[in-house]
Amino acid sequence: MILVTGGTGFIGSYVIKKLLDQGRSVLASKRPNSVIPDELQFKPNLYWHDADLTDFFALEDLFANVTEVYHCAGIVSFDNADRKQLMKVNVEGSMHIVNLCLQRKARLVFLSSVAALGDDKANNPIRETSKWEWSRQKSAYSISKFEAEREVWRGMAEGLDAIILNPTVVIGPGSRSSSGKIFSLLEKGLNFYPPGATGLVDVEDLAEIMIQLMAKKDISETNFIVNNINISYRELFLQYCKLIDRQPPSKPGNRYLLSIAWRLQKILSVLQLGVPGLSREVVRASFRNVRYSNEKLVETLNYTFKPIETSLRAIRHES
């Protein structure tokens, strides 16, 4: 039996769909208050189970016949007010998954993030070996993913059969409540662009790569960066605005204006007048010019990513 944690989430739901398309049976976990997507309702060979990642004994019930685990569940937040919950769910929850995989001898594909990797001091592309170092500028999310990865590496040292994936920013249909918020802002007339650059990967590519790596039993105890393209925010905005027939933002945002914006949104959220979409960490990240190497993954799987324009068109069509 295959277990997918976080089955109602953006990435987990795509993993489930691809597994079902292959004729596989899937056990999917979700939080009790999570809503099952319409396209995954009443599916043959798909079995839903409510489970709290921080409850070891509740999770233990799921593992009776499990041989493969895709751990997609977790919290993504760049608001340091969520630090306690990030550490509890992302770190403690991952510890439970690792220990249960060890007990049941289940193979694990662990979904992490490039936030758990370090920067390259020489400004070269970030690789799987780039060393994460603590600093006051690290977000609570970055710390939680690094600590969660440490649990997986600890499990590997104890005999765990596992692979860690470090995706860049994941985009695709269904991402508008998370990474895809920026496209909604562009549709509403966002008039500036962040001056930095980042990496992007389509959610369907990520799900396919997770399944392909799970099947390669000779590959274990390692990690892979999953990145399609390194792109500046200016170029990304230009490409998307061309698709939606809007004038692209023509001026870069500056630190002063963006710092005012995130503080204002924080105040509004405290007053329950809005949900924060910006934080100090998000603003800081938007000024970074980072590049990520996908060389290890491409060589291992001989994988060809879909064109970024295809991903952007799919996002456009869901609006």
N, C-alpha and C positions, 0 to 999 in steps of 0.2 A: 504494500500500500504506500502511496505517495502522500506526504503531508505538506501542505502549503500554509504557512502562517501568514496572517494579514491578508486573507483571501479577498476581502472586500476593498482593499486599497488599490491605488492606481497601478502599481507594478504587479502585486500579487494576483489581481484579477486577470491580467494579460497572461501571466504564467499558467493559470488555471485553464484559460481558453485554449492555449496552445496544447496543453497536455490532453484536454478532452478531444481536440481535433485529431490527436494521434491515437485515440481510442483507449486512453489510459483511465484508470479509476483514481479519483482524487478525494482525499479528506482535507477539508479546508477549515481553518480556525478563524474566528472573528471575535471582536468584543461584543458583549451582549447587546449594546445599543447601536451597533453598526448595521447599516441597511445593505442587504444583498443586492447587487446591481441587477437590473431587469434581465440582462442577457445571461445571467447565471442563475436565474430562478428555475426551479423544477427541472434541472438538467439530469439526465441519466448518468450514473457513475460518478456523481458529485454529491458528497456528503458533508453537510455543514455541522460545526460543533462550536458552541460558545466556550471560550477559554480566556482566562486572565494570564498573561505572560508572567506575572509576578507570583502566581500561585503554582508552586511546583507540583503539588499533588493533583490539581486539576489538569495540568498539562500531562502528567504521567498517564492518565486515562486514555489520552490520544495515541500513545506510542505502542499499544499492544501488538499491532501487526505492521508497524511502519518500518520501511527499509530505506526510504529516501526522504529527505527533508529540504524544502526550499524555505529558508527563514527570511520572509519579506516584511514581517511585522516590525513596527517601531514607530517612534514619534519623530517628526521633522519639525523643528522650531528653531528660529534664530533669535528668540526672545529669551533673555537670561532669566526672566521671571519663571520660565518653565524648567529651570535647571534641575530641581529636585525630581520632577516627573521624568525628565529625559534620562537621568542617571538610573532611576528605578526601573523604567520600562526597557530602555535600550541596553543597559548593562546587566541588571539583575535578570531580566527576561532572557537575554542571550546566554547568560550563565546556566539557566535552567535548561534551555534547549541543548546546549553543549553537553551537559551532564547526562541528559536523557538519551542523546545520540550515542554517547559513550556506552551507556548501560545496554541499549538495544542494538548496538553495532550498526547504526543507521548512517548512511552517507549524507553529508551536509553540504549544501551550497548556501553560503552565508552572504546576504546582501548588505554590504557596508556602504562606503562613500569615499570619494576622494578627499573629503574633509578629514579622514583618518590618516592621510598621508602628509608628508612634510613638503616644504618648498625646496627648490633647488637654488643653492647659494650662488651658482654661476649663471642663473637665469636660463638654464637649459630646460627642456620639457621635463615635467615631473614624471617619474617612473615608479614602478612598484617598490623599488628599494629606497625611495626618498624618505628620509628619516623624519618622523613627526617629533617636534620639540615643543614643550610647554612654554607658553608665554601668556602675559596678561591679555593679549589681543585675541587669544583663542576663544571661540564661541563655546557655549555650553554644549551645543550640538556636536561640534568637533571633538570635544573632550569625551562626550558620551560614546561616540562611534569609535574613537581610539581605544577606550577602555573595553568596549564590547569586543573589538577585534582581539584584544589581549586575552579575553576569555577563550576565543576560538584557537588562538595560537597555543594557549595553555592546554586546551583539549587535544590539539595535534601532538603535543609533547607526550601526552598520555595515551596516544594511540588512535585518536579521532581521525576518521577518513573525511576530509573536508577541503573545500575550496572557498576562498574569499574573493568577492567581486567588489571593485571600487568604481562604480559608475560616476560619470560627470553629471551635469544637469540633465535630467531625464524629461523629455518632452513627448507630446503626442496627444491624440484625442483623449479627453478625460482628465487632463492635467490642469485645468483652469482653476481648480481650488488650491493648487500648489505651485509648481514651477511655471505653469502656463498663465499665471496671473498677469504677467507682463504683456501677453498678447491681447488680453482684454483691455488693458490700459492703453495700448496703441490704438485699438479700435475706438476708444473714447477720446482720442486726440492728444495723447501724451506728447509734449512739445520739447523734450530734451532727451538725450541719451547718456548713459553712464560712460565714462571714458575708458573703462577697462575692457578685458576680454576673458572668455571662459571656454569651456568645452561642452559639447552637446552630444547626446545620444538619444535615438528614438526608442520608445518603450517597447516596441515590437522587436527591435534588434536585441535589446537587453534581455527580454524574455526568451528569445530564441537561443541566445548565447548561454544563458543559465541552463537550459535544457540540454544543449549540446555538451557542455562541460560536465553535467551530471552523468551523461552517458559514457564519458571517457574515464573509465575506471582506473586507467593507468596514470591519471593525473590527480595528484592529491598533495596536501600540505604546501599549498602555494597560493598566491593571489594574483589577480589580473585587473588592470585598469580597463574599463569599458568606455571608450570614447570614440565618437565618429569624427568630429571636426572641432578644431580650435578656431574661434571666431570672435571678432570684436562685437560689442553690443551695437555699435554704430552700423556695422554691416548686417547684423541680424535684423535690426529694426528696418533697415533699408529694404531687405529682401521681403520681409513680411508686409510692410506698407505697400510695396509694389503689388502684392497679391490682393490686398484689400482696397486698392485704388485710393490710397490716402497719401498725403504729403508726409514724408518721413520727418522725424525730429531733426532740426538743423543745428542745434547748439548743444554742447556738452554740459552736463550738470556739474556744478562745483561743490566742493565739500561743505561750504557754508550753507548754501541753500538746502542741500540734502540733509545736513545735520538739523536744520530747523524743521524740516519735514518730518523726520522720524521722531523728534521730540513732541511735535504737535500731535502726531498720530498716537503716541504713547499717552498723552494727556486725554485725548478723546476716548481711548479704550478704557482708561481708569474711570472716566465719567460715564462709561457705557454708551457712548455716542458713536462708536465705530470699532472695527477690529483692526489691530495694527498690521499693516502690510510692510512696514519698514522698521528696521531696528538699527542700532549702531553697527552690528555685525554685517547686516546686509549692505549698508552704505559703504562700509570699509571694503567689503568684497567687490563692490561694483567699480572700485578704482584699481583693482589688481589686474595686471596683464599676465595671465597664467596660461601655460600650454601643457597638454598632457600627451604622453606617448602611448599609442595603442599597439606598438610594435610586437610586444610579447604575445598579446592575444591574437593578432592577425596571423602571426607566424604559426601559432599553435593550432588554430582552427582553419586557417586559410579563409578567413571570413571576409565577406564584402558587405559593407554597410549600405543601406539605402541612401539615396541622395537627400541632403538636408531640405531641398526644395519640396520633395515628396512629403516629408514630415510636416513642413509648414502648410502645405496645401490641405493635408488631413485636418490640421488644427483649424484652418480657415473654414472648412466645410461644416464643422460642428457648431459654429457660431450662429 
